[in-house]
Amino acid sequence: MPAPDFRVLFDATPSPYLVLDPDLRIVSVNQAYLQATSTVYDQIIGREIFNVFPENPDDPAASGVPNLRASLHRVLQTQCADTMAIQKYDIQVNSPEGVRFEERYPPVSE
């Protein structure tokens, strides 16, 4: 019996998933994540997450990047799960009119 192909399972999962290394570089994402973030696999793999998803420079109240960075560093330091309040984050989108940011919120499980 051949070994199961976990990549197929990962991609078939409807929830968006992102895998980071300890340097916060993106090492894998599933198809749901690519769809939710309007990104392309080959263009984000190997890049630092906050270079792929920068803070919206037109939003002086933006706090998603520093909050998420702090949470990820707590996880790395304590090796324990960390929770955060729901965060608004803006996704950079390339359009025919140029680069713009779309407001997004992470999905909430019920």
N, CA, C and O atoms as CSV, one atom per row, in Angstrom:
chain,resi,resn,atom,element,x,y,z
A,1,MET,N,N,0.857,-1.180,0.000
A,1,MET,CA,C,0.000,0.000,0.000
A,1,MET,C,C,0.904,1.245,0.000
A,1,MET,O,O,1.815,1.343,0.823
A,2,PRO,N,N,0.659,2.193,-0.913
A,2,PRO,CA,C,1.487,3.409,-0.957
A,2,PRO,C,C,1.205,4.309,0.248
A,2,PRO,O,O,0.120,4.286,0.829
A,3,ALA,N,N,2.202,5.086,0.595
A,3,ALA,CA,C,2.047,6.043,1.698
A,3,ALA,C,C,1.009,7.096,1.310
A,3,ALA,O,O,0.925,7.475,0.142
A,4,PRO,N,N,0.219,7.571,2.272
A,4,PRO,CA,C,-0.776,8.605,1.958
A,4,PRO,C,C,-0.088,9.901,1.519
A,4,PRO,O,O,0.995,10.243,1.994
A,5,ASP,N,N,-0.738,10.598,0.613
A,5,ASP,CA,C,-0.223,11.881,0.128
A,5,ASP,C,C,-0.861,12.991,0.970
A,5,ASP,O,O,-1.971,13.439,0.681
A,6,PHE,N,N,-0.158,13.421,1.995
A,6,PHE,CA,C,-0.710,14.413,2.914
A,6,PHE,C,C,-0.862,15.785,2.264
A,6,PHE,O,O,-1.667,16.592,2.729
A,7,ARG,N,N,-0.114,16.069,1.204
A,7,ARG,CA,C,-0.267,17.347,0.494
A,7,ARG,C,C,-1.668,17.442,-0.103
A,7,ARG,O,O,-2.282,18.509,-0.077
A,8,VAL,N,N,-2.177,16.336,-0.641
A,8,VAL,CA,C,-3.529,16.328,-1.210
A,8,VAL,C,C,-4.549,16.639,-0.117
A,8,VAL,O,O,-5.466,17.430,-0.338
A,9,LEU,N,N,-4.402,16.027,1.055
A,9,LEU,CA,C,-5.294,16.294,2.180
A,9,LEU,C,C,-5.186,17.756,2.624
A,9,LEU,O,O,-6.199,18.417,2.850
A,10,PHE,N,N,-3.966,18.249,2.745
A,10,PHE,CA,C,-3.710,19.639,3.144
A,10,PHE,C,C,-4.408,20.603,2.183
A,10,PHE,O,O,-5.075,21.541,2.619
A,11,ASP,N,N,-4.255,20.373,0.878
A,11,ASP,CA,C,-4.878,21.254,-0.111
A,11,ASP,C,C,-6.387,21.130,-0.156
A,11,ASP,O,O,-7.072,22.089,-0.511
A,12,ALA,N,N,-6.926,19.961,0.197
A,12,ALA,CA,C,-8.367,19.754,0.148
A,12,ALA,C,C,-9.090,20.346,1.353
A,12,ALA,O,O,-10.313,20.484,1.331
A,13,THR,N,N,-8.360,20.694,2.394
A,13,THR,CA,C,-8.968,21.251,3.600
A,13,THR,C,C,-9.559,22.630,3.283
A,13,THR,O,O,-8.862,23.477,2.724
A,14,PRO,N,N,-10.829,22.870,3.630
A,14,PRO,CA,C,-11.447,24.150,3.287
A,14,PRO,C,C,-10.969,25.332,4.135
A,14,PRO,O,O,-11.169,26.483,3.749
A,15,SER,N,N,-10.345,25.064,5.276
A,15,SER,CA,C,-9.828,26.147,6.115
A,15,SER,C,C,-8.455,26.581,5.608
A,15,SER,O,O,-7.643,25.739,5.223
A,16,PRO,N,N,-8.190,27.886,5.606
A,16,PRO,CA,C,-6.881,28.350,5.146
A,16,PRO,C,C,-5.786,28.020,6.163
A,16,PRO,O,O,-5.922,28.306,7.353
A,17,TYR,N,N,-4.698,27.414,5.677
A,17,TYR,CA,C,-3.560,27.080,6.532
A,17,TYR,C,C,-2.270,27.600,5.933
A,17,TYR,O,O,-2.066,27.587,4.719
A,18,LEU,N,N,-1.409,28.058,6.823
A,18,LEU,CA,C,-0.098,28.601,6.481
A,18,LEU,C,C,0.906,27.940,7.416
A,18,LEU,O,O,0.644,27.801,8.611
A,19,VAL,N,N,2.053,27.532,6.883
A,19,VAL,CA,C,3.108,26.931,7.692
A,19,VAL,C,C,4.320,27.844,7.604
A,19,VAL,O,O,4.765,28.213,6.517
A,20,LEU,N,N,4.849,28.204,8.784
A,20,LEU,CA,C,6.019,29.090,8.867
A,20,LEU,C,C,7.189,28.343,9.475
A,20,LEU,O,O,7.000,27.399,10.242
A,21,ASP,N,N,8.405,28.765,9.130
A,21,ASP,CA,C,9.578,28.243,9.826
A,21,ASP,C,C,9.893,29.178,10.993
A,21,ASP,O,O,9.230,30.207,11.130
A,22,PRO,N,N,10.873,28.866,11.836
A,22,PRO,CA,C,11.158,29.725,13.001
A,22,PRO,C,C,11.598,31.148,12.648
A,22,PRO,O,O,11.551,32.034,13.502
A,23,ASP,N,N,12.022,31.377,11.408
A,23,ASP,CA,C,12.379,32.732,10.972
A,23,ASP,C,C,11.191,33.455,10.359
A,23,ASP,O,O,11.350,34.511,9.746
A,24,LEU,N,N,10.004,32.889,10.521
A,24,LEU,CA,C,8.734,33.429,10.031
A,24,LEU,C,C,8.676,33.497,8.509
A,24,LEU,O,O,7.994,34.350,7.939
A,25,ARG,N,N,9.402,32.584,7.857
A,25,ARG,CA,C,9.309,32.438,6.406
A,25,ARG,C,C,8.197,31.440,6.087
A,25,ARG,O,O,8.006,30.461,6.809
A,26,ILE,N,N,7.479,31.691,5.020
A,26,ILE,CA,C,6.394,30.819,4.599
A,26,ILE,C,C,6.993,29.584,3.931
A,26,ILE,O,O,7.706,29.695,2.934
A,27,VAL,N,N,6.698,28.404,4.486
A,27,VAL,CA,C,7.217,27.167,3.901
A,27,VAL,C,C,6.126,26.356,3.207
A,27,VAL,O,O,6.432,25.502,2.375
A,28,SER,N,N,4.863,26.610,3.535
A,28,SER,CA,C,3.774,25.931,2.846
A,28,SER,C,C,2.459,26.656,3.134
A,28,SER,O,O,2.287,27.284,4.179
A,29,VAL,N,N,1.553,26.552,2.191
A,29,VAL,CA,C,0.188,27.062,2.336
A,29,VAL,C,C,-0.725,26.103,1.588
A,29,VAL,O,O,-0.286,25.394,0.683
A,30,ASN,N,N,-1.994,26.085,1.970
A,30,ASN,CA,C,-2.929,25.262,1.201
A,30,ASN,C,C,-3.701,26.145,0.226
A,30,ASN,O,O,-3.602,27.372,0.251
A,31,GLN,N,N,-4.470,25.484,-0.632
A,31,GLN,CA,C,-5.216,26.210,-1.664
A,31,GLN,C,C,-6.213,27.200,-1.063
A,31,GLN,O,O,-6.413,28.282,-1.615
A,32,ALA,N,N,-6.839,26.845,0.059
A,32,ALA,CA,C,-7.790,27.755,0.706
A,32,ALA,C,C,-7.093,29.039,1.154
A,32,ALA,O,O,-7.674,30.122,1.078
A,33,TYR,N,N,-5.850,28.920,1.621
A,33,TYR,CA,C,-5.099,30.106,2.045
A,33,TYR,C,C,-4.793,30.998,0.846
A,33,TYR,O,O,-4.951,32.217,0.914
A,34,LEU,N,N,-4.356,30.386,-0.250
A,34,LEU,CA,C,-4.066,31.164,-1.459
A,34,LEU,C,C,-5.301,31.907,-1.936
A,34,LEU,O,O,-5.223,33.073,-2.324
A,35,GLN,N,N,-6.437,31.232,-1.906
A,35,GLN,CA,C,-7.679,31.864,-2.337
A,35,GLN,C,C,-8.074,33.002,-1.392
A,35,GLN,O,O,-8.470,34.074,-1.849
A,36,ALA,N,N,-7.971,32.780,-0.095
A,36,ALA,CA,C,-8.377,33.793,0.889
A,36,ALA,C,C,-7.495,35.036,0.840
A,36,ALA,O,O,-7.949,36.139,1.144
A,37,THR,N,N,-6.237,34.854,0.460
A,37,THR,CA,C,-5.297,35.977,0.482
A,37,THR,C,C,-4.949,36.509,-0.906
A,37,THR,O,O,-4.123,37.411,-1.039
A,38,SER,N,N,-5.578,35.950,-1.935
A,38,SER,CA,C,-5.321,36.376,-3.325
A,38,SER,C,C,-3.831,36.335,-3.654
A,38,SER,O,O,-3.299,37.257,-4.272
A,39,THR,N,N,-3.163,35.260,-3.236
A,39,THR,CA,C,-1.736,35.117,-3.492
A,39,THR,C,C,-1.469,33.907,-4.382
A,39,THR,O,O,-2.355,33.090,-4.630
A,40,VAL,N,N,-0.231,33.813,-4.853
A,40,VAL,CA,C,0.209,32.727,-5.728
A,40,VAL,C,C,1.320,31.972,-5.006
A,40,VAL,O,O,2.266,32.577,-4.502
A,41,TYR,N,N,1.199,30.653,-4.960
A,41,TYR,CA,C,2.128,29.802,-4.213
A,41,TYR,C,C,3.591,30.146,-4.487
A,41,TYR,O,O,4.339,30.443,-3.555
A,42,ASP,N,N,4.003,30.109,-5.735
A,42,ASP,CA,C,5.417,30.327,-6.079
A,42,ASP,C,C,5.914,31.726,-5.745
A,42,ASP,O,O,7.121,31.945,-5.644
A,43,GLN,N,N,5.004,32.669,-5.575
A,43,GLN,CA,C,5.408,34.043,-5.276
A,43,GLN,C,C,5.543,34.331,-3.780
A,43,GLN,O,O,6.084,35.367,-3.395
A,44,ILE,N,N,5.050,33.414,-2.932
A,44,ILE,CA,C,5.144,33.676,-1.491
A,44,ILE,C,C,6.003,32.672,-0.736
A,44,ILE,O,O,6.504,32.990,0.343
A,45,ILE,N,N,6.189,31.458,-1.277
A,45,ILE,CA,C,6.974,30.436,-0.575
A,45,ILE,C,C,8.425,30.905,-0.419
A,45,ILE,O,O,9.049,31.385,-1.365
A,46,GLY,N,N,8.937,30.752,0.800
A,46,GLY,CA,C,10.309,31.142,1.103
A,46,GLY,C,C,10.472,32.584,1.534
A,46,GLY,O,O,11.565,32.994,1.926
A,47,ARG,N,N,9.413,33.353,1.468
A,47,ARG,CA,C,9.486,34.771,1.861
A,47,ARG,C,C,8.997,34.945,3.300
A,47,ARG,O,O,8.177,34.167,3.788
A,48,GLU,N,N,9.502,35.956,3.953
A,48,GLU,CA,C,9.092,36.283,5.321
A,48,GLU,C,C,7.643,36.776,5.272
A,48,GLU,O,O,7.278,37.568,4.403
A,49,ILE,N,N,6.829,36.301,6.207
A,49,ILE,CA,C,5.389,36.571,6.167
A,49,ILE,C,C,5.056,38.061,6.106
A,49,ILE,O,O,4.129,38.456,5.399
A,50,PHE,N,N,5.795,38.885,6.835
A,50,PHE,CA,C,5.448,40.303,6.871
A,50,PHE,C,C,5.987,41.066,5.661
A,50,PHE,O,O,5.642,42.230,5.461
A,51,ASN,N,N,6.828,40.422,4.855
A,51,ASN,CA,C,7.190,40.992,3.558
A,51,ASN,C,C,6.104,40.687,2.531
A,51,ASN,O,O,5.843,41.484,1.630
A,52,VAL,N,N,5.474,39.522,2.680
A,52,VAL,CA,C,4.375,39.156,1.790
A,52,VAL,C,C,3.114,39.943,2.157
A,52,VAL,O,O,2.372,40.386,1.281
A,53,PHE,N,N,2.886,40.108,3.446
A,53,PHE,CA,C,1.687,40.786,3.940
A,53,PHE,C,C,2.086,41.989,4.796
A,53,PHE,O,O,2.009,41.932,6.024
A,54,PRO,N,N,2.512,43.078,4.152
A,54,PRO,CA,C,2.932,44.264,4.916
A,54,PRO,C,C,1.726,45.007,5.491
A,54,PRO,O,O,0.585,44.800,5.078
A,55,GLU,N,N,2.016,45.863,6.442
A,55,GLU,CA,C,0.977,46.729,7.013
A,55,GLU,C,C,0.513,47.710,5.938
A,55,GLU,O,O,1.305,48.126,5.092
A,56,ASN,N,N,-0.749,48.073,5.971
A,56,ASN,CA,C,-1.293,49.054,5.038
A,56,ASN,C,C,-0.740,50.433,5.405
A,56,ASN,O,O,-1.056,50.951,6.477
A,57,PRO,N,N,0.077,51.036,4.539
A,57,PRO,CA,C,0.682,52.325,4.879
A,57,PRO,C,C,-0.328,53.466,4.954
A,57,PRO,O,O,-0.026,54.523,5.506
A,58,ASP,N,N,-1.527,53.261,4.404
A,58,ASP,CA,C,-2.555,54.305,4.434
A,58,ASP,C,C,-3.464,54.209,5.652
A,58,ASP,O,O,-4.411,54.985,5.778
A,59,ASP,N,N,-3.186,53.262,6.555
A,59,ASP,CA,C,-4.010,53.084,7.758
A,59,ASP,C,C,-3.161,53.348,8.992
A,59,ASP,O,O,-2.463,52.450,9.462
A,60,PRO,N,N,-3.208,54.574,9.528
A,60,PRO,CA,C,-2.368,54.894,10.695
A,60,PRO,C,C,-2.731,54.098,11.952
A,60,PRO,O,O,-1.930,54.015,12.883
A,61,ALA,N,N,-3.930,53.516,11.984
A,61,ALA,CA,C,-4.355,52.739,13.152
A,61,ALA,C,C,-4.050,51.249,12.994
A,61,ALA,O,O,-4.378,50.460,13.880
A,62,ALA,N,N,-3.437,50.859,11.898
A,62,ALA,CA,C,-3.159,49.444,11.653
A,62,ALA,C,C,-2.278,48.877,12.760
A,62,ALA,O,O,-1.266,49.469,13.135
A,63,SER,N,N,-2.682,47.716,13.274
A,63,SER,CA,C,-1.911,47.081,14.347
A,63,SER,C,C,-1.764,45.578,14.138
A,63,SER,O,O,-1.239,44.883,15.008
A,64,GLY,N,N,-2.216,45.071,13.003
A,64,GLY,CA,C,-2.187,43.641,12.759
A,64,GLY,C,C,-0.792,43.055,12.734
A,64,GLY,O,O,-0.552,42.006,13.332
A,65,VAL,N,N,0.133,43.714,12.052
A,65,VAL,CA,C,1.498,43.182,11.947
A,65,VAL,C,C,2.190,43.131,13.308
A,65,VAL,O,O,2.703,42.075,13.677
A,66,PRO,N,N,2.227,44.221,14.067
A,66,PRO,CA,C,2.910,44.116,15.361
A,66,PRO,C,C,2.241,43.135,16.319
A,66,PRO,O,O,2.925,42.457,17.085
A,67,ASN,N,N,0.915,43.054,16.283
A,67,ASN,CA,C,0.214,42.113,17.166
A,67,ASN,C,C,0.511,40.668,16.789
A,67,ASN,O,O,0.781,39.836,17.656
A,68,LEU,N,N,0.461,40.374,15.502
A,68,LEU,CA,C,0.743,39.007,15.065
A,68,LEU,C,C,2.208,38.654,15.277
A,68,LEU,O,O,2.521,37.540,15.698
A,69,ARG,N,N,3.111,39.590,14.991
A,69,ARG,CA,C,4.540,39.344,15.208
A,69,ARG,C,C,4.802,39.013,16.684
A,69,ARG,O,O,5.537,38.075,16.991
A,70,ALA,N,N,4.203,39.780,17.584
A,70,ALA,CA,C,4.383,39.537,19.021
A,70,ALA,C,C,3.834,38.161,19.412
A,70,ALA,O,O,4.459,37.440,20.189
A,71,SER,N,N,2.670,37.802,18.874
A,71,SER,CA,C,2.085,36.496,19.177
A,71,SER,C,C,2.980,35.363,18.679
A,71,SER,O,O,3.216,34.396,19.403
A,72,LEU,N,N,3.475,35.477,17.458
A,72,LEU,CA,C,4.349,34.434,16.907
A,72,LEU,C,C,5.639,34.312,17.713
A,72,LEU,O,O,6.125,33.205,17.944
A,73,HIS,N,N,6.191,35.441,18.140
A,73,HIS,CA,C,7.413,35.386,18.959
A,73,HIS,C,C,7.139,34.741,20.322
A,73,HIS,O,O,7.990,34.024,20.848
A,74,ARG,N,N,5.953,34.995,20.897
A,74,ARG,CA,C,5.598,34.330,22.163
A,74,ARG,C,C,5.532,32.810,21.969
A,74,ARG,O,O,6.009,32.051,22.813
A,75,VAL,N,N,4.949,32.381,20.872
A,75,VAL,CA,C,4.864,30.941,20.581
A,75,VAL,C,C,6.269,30.354,20.458
A,75,VAL,O,O,6.551,29.298,21.024
A,76,LEU,N,N,7.139,31.023,19.731
A,76,LEU,CA,C,8.501,30.523,19.554
A,76,LEU,C,C,9.268,30.485,20.876
A,76,LEU,O,O,10.038,29.556,21.119
A,77,GLN,N,N,9.063,31.488,21.728
A,77,GLN,CA,C,9.783,31.555,23.001
A,77,GLN,C,C,9.254,30.537,24.009
A,77,GLN,O,O,10.034,29.893,24.710
A,78,THR,N,N,7.936,30.393,24.083
A,78,THR,CA,C,7.341,29.528,25.112
A,78,THR,C,C,7.032,28.118,24.616
A,78,THR,O,O,6.852,27.198,25.414
A,79,GLN,N,N,6.973,27.956,23.308
A,79,GLN,CA,C,6.581,26.698,22.677
A,79,GLN,C,C,5.193,26.256,23.140
A,79,GLN,O,O,4.905,25.065,23.265
A,80,CYS,N,N,4.347,27.250,23.388
A,80,CYS,CA,C,2.954,27.021,23.778
A,80,CYS,C,C,2.054,27.825,22.841
A,80,CYS,O,O,2.479,28.817,22.250
A,81,ALA,N,N,0.819,27.381,22.720
A,81,ALA,CA,C,-0.151,28.104,21.905
A,81,ALA,C,C,-0.369,29.501,22.470
A,81,ALA,O,O,-0.233,29.723,23.673
A,82,ASP,N,N,-0.704,30.421,21.608
A,82,ASP,CA,C,-0.991,31.794,22.012
A,82,ASP,C,C,-2.312,32.190,21.366
A,82,ASP,O,O,-2.605,31.763,20.249
A,83,THR,N,N,-3.099,32.986,22.041
A,83,THR,CA,C,-4.360,33.448,21.474
A,83,THR,C,C,-4.331,34.958,21.336
A,83,THR,O,O,-3.665,35.663,22.095
A,84,MET,N,N,-5.062,35.427,20.358
A,84,MET,CA,C,-5.169,36.862,20.107
A,84,MET,C,C,-6.640,37.191,19.868
A,84,MET,O,O,-7.426,36.326,19.482
A,85,ALA,N,N,-6.994,38.433,20.099
A,85,ALA,CA,C,-8.321,38.898,19.715
A,85,ALA,C,C,-8.389,38.893,18.183
A,85,ALA,O,O,-7.353,38.900,17.519
A,86,ILE,N,N,-9.579,38.881,17.632
A,86,ILE,CA,C,-9.727,38.942,16.177
A,86,ILE,C,C,-9.024,40.189,15.669
A,86,ILE,O,O,-9.195,41.283,16.206
A,87,GLN,N,N,-8.234,40.002,14.628
A,87,GLN,CA,C,-7.442,41.083,14.071
A,87,GLN,C,C,-7.947,41.472,12.686
A,87,GLN,O,O,-8.226,40.606,11.858
A,88,LYS,N,N,-8.061,42.752,12.439
A,88,LYS,CA,C,-8.304,43.246,11.084
A,88,LYS,C,C,-6.946,43.300,10.409
A,88,LYS,O,O,-5.964,43.761,10.991
A,89,TYR,N,N,-6.906,42.827,9.185
A,89,TYR,CA,C,-5.670,42.992,8.426
A,89,TYR,C,C,-6.035,43.286,6.983
A,89,TYR,O,O,-7.030,42.787,6.458
A,90,ASP,N,N,-5.231,44.081,6.374
A,90,ASP,CA,C,-5.458,44.461,4.995
A,90,ASP,C,C,-4.518,43.666,4.104
A,90,ASP,O,O,-3.318,43.589,4.365
A,91,ILE,N,N,-5.063,43.081,3.061
A,91,ILE,CA,C,-4.294,42.282,2.126
A,91,ILE,C,C,-3.955,43.152,0.922
A,91,ILE,O,O,-4.838,43.772,0.330
A,92,GLN,N,N,-2.698,43.197,0.570
A,92,GLN,CA,C,-2.247,43.940,-0.604
A,92,GLN,C,C,-2.680,43.182,-1.854
A,92,GLN,O,O,-2.387,41.995,-2.001
A,93,VAL,N,N,-3.376,43.871,-2.751
A,93,VAL,CA,C,-3.894,43.258,-3.970
A,93,VAL,C,C,-3.420,44.077,-5.163
A,93,VAL,O,O,-3.522,45.304,-5.166
A,94,ASN,N,N,-2.908,43.394,-6.164
A,94,ASN,CA,C,-2.534,44.065,-7.411
A,94,ASN,C,C,-3.749,44.059,-8.327
A,94,ASN,O,O,-4.347,43.012,-8.573
A,95,SER,N,N,-4.103,45.222,-8.824
A,95,SER,CA,C,-5.252,45.338,-9.712
A,95,SER,C,C,-4.833,46.151,-10.931
A,95,SER,O,O,-3.751,46.738,-10.938
A,96,PRO,N,N,-5.672,46.193,-11.961
A,96,PRO,CA,C,-5.331,47.006,-13.139
A,96,PRO,C,C,-5.096,48.482,-12.792
A,96,PRO,O,O,-4.376,49.184,-13.503
A,97,GLU,N,N,-5.703,48.943,-11.704
A,97,GLU,CA,C,-5.529,50.336,-11.275
A,97,GLU,C,C,-4.273,50.532,-10.431
A,97,GLU,O,O,-3.933,51.664,-10.087
A,98,GLY,N,N,-3.583,49.451,-10.093
A,98,GLY,CA,C,-2.385,49.519,-9.259
A,98,GLY,C,C,-2.571,48.723,-7.978
A,98,GLY,O,O,-3.523,47.957,-7.836
A,99,VAL,N,N,-1.642,48.919,-7.050
A,99,VAL,CA,C,-1.688,48.203,-5.773
A,99,VAL,C,C,-2.705,48.876,-4.859
A,99,VAL,O,O,-2.733,50.100,-4.731
A,100,ARG,N,N,-3.534,48.060,-4.231
A,100,ARG,CA,C,-4.491,48.566,-3.241
A,100,ARG,C,C,-4.558,47.558,-2.101
A,100,ARG,O,O,-4.050,46.444,-2.223
A,101,PHE,N,N,-5.178,47.945,-1.007
A,101,PHE,CA,C,-5.334,47.050,0.143
A,101,PHE,C,C,-6.810,46.762,0.349
A,101,PHE,O,O,-7.640,47.670,0.312
A,102,GLU,N,N,-7.137,45.476,0.570
A,102,GLU,CA,C,-8.503,45.057,0.885
A,102,GLU,C,C,-8.566,44.692,2.358
A,102,GLU,O,O,-7.713,43.959,2.859
A,103,GLU,N,N,-9.570,45.198,3.046
A,103,GLU,CA,C,-9.751,44.894,4.469
A,103,GLU,C,C,-10.263,43.470,4.611
A,103,GLU,O,O,-11.202,43.058,3.930
A,104,ARG,N,N,-9.627,42.727,5.508
A,104,ARG,CA,C,-10.019,41.339,5.766
A,104,ARG,C,C,-10.028,41.084,7.260
A,104,ARG,O,O,-9.373,41.777,8.038
A,105,TYR,N,N,-10.783,40.079,7.633
A,105,TYR,CA,C,-10.800,39.577,9.008
A,105,TYR,C,C,-10.634,38.066,8.907
A,105,TYR,O,O,-11.143,37.458,7.965
A,106,PRO,N,N,-9.932,37.446,9.855
A,106,PRO,CA,C,-9.797,35.997,9.785
A,106,PRO,C,C,-11.149,35.339,9.996
A,106,PRO,O,O,-12.012,35.893,10.676
A,107,PRO,N,N,-11.340,34.146,9.411
A,107,PRO,CA,C,-12.604,33.443,9.625
A,107,PRO,C,C,-12.772,33.054,11.074
A,107,PRO,O,O,-11.793,32.754,11.758
A,108,VAL,N,N,-13.989,33.056,11.543
A,108,VAL,CA,C,-14.299,32.697,12.917
A,108,VAL,C,C,-15.008,31.351,12.912
A,108,VAL,O,O,-16.014,31.177,12.225
A,109,SER,N,N,-14.488,30.404,13.674
A,109,SER,CA,C,-15.131,29.091,13.765
A,109,SER,C,C,-16.298,29.170,14.736
A,109,SER,O,O,-16.241,29.878,15.741
A,110,GLU,N,N,-17.334,28.449,14.428
A,110,GLU,CA,C,-18.491,28.444,15.332
A,110,GLU,C,C,-18.549,27.178,16.115
A,110,GLU,O,O,-19.455,26.995,16.928
